[in-house]
Amino acid sequence: MCLGVPGRVIEIVPNALGVPTGKVDFAGVVKEVCFAYTPEVQVGEYVVVHVGFAISQIDEEEAKQVFAYLEELGELAELEAGGPDAAEG
């Protein structure tokens, strides 16, 4: 199942084309993410990531609730196992 996964932005840097990219922490699993759709996001804020793109910003409380729900459903196994970029799709 493809879904958006919440995570905390830990780094933002422009790529060679000037597009903001960086790293997002998903409860200890760090993935590279493109911030082209959320250029206003800042380090320490939370985003929902789908297929390697941050598609929206959310507040910390909502991110924690969604992450807890995904853990309950067992939808984070691939992410935790370092699977095929589950946070990205």
N, C-alpha and C positions, 0 to 999 in steps of 0.2 A: 504494500500500500504506500503510495506517495502522499506525504503530508508535510506541513510546515512544522518545524521544530524550533522552540524558543531557545535563545542563547544570549550570553552577555558579550558585548564587543570588547575585545582586549587590545586591538591594534587596528589602526587605519593608516594606509599608505596609498598614494596614487600609483597605478601601474604605468608602464611605458607610454600608454596612450592618455594618461591623466585621469583614468577612471578610478574612483576610490575602491580599494580592495583592502583586505586585512584578515584578521583572525577573530573567530568567535568561539567562546568557551561554552560547551554543552555539558555542564556538570562534570568537568574534568577532561572531556574529550575536545580537543581544539581542531578546528577545521578552517581552511581558507574560504573566504566568502567575498562575493562582489557586492558592493554597496551602491551600484548605479541607480537602483530604484529607491534608495533611502540615503541620498547624499548628505542630508542634514544630521544624521546620526553621529553621536559622539562616543568616545571610549567610556565604558562603564554603563552605557545604556543597553537596553534589550531589544532584540529584533527577532522576527520570525523568519526562518531560512527555509527555502524550498529550492531544490535543484541547484544549490550553490549560490543562490541570490537571496539577499535580505529583501523580503517583499513588504515588510511593514515594521514599524516600531510598536512596542508594547511596554507597559510599565512593569516594574519588577514583580509586583504582587501577581499580576496576570501571568507572567512568565513562569513563576513558581507553581501556580495552580495548574497550568497546562502541562508542565514538565511532570508534575506528580501524577496527573491523570494518565499521561503516556506511559509512565513507569508501571502504573497499575495494570494497564492493558498489555504490557509486555512489548510495546512498540519500539523500545529503545535498545533491544538486543543487538541489532546490527551496528548501531552507533557505538555502543560500548565495546563490541568485539572488533571494532575497526573495519567493519564490513564495507560494502560498496557505497561509501559516503551516504549513509542513511539520512544524515542531516541534510544532505543535498538532494535527496530524491528518493 
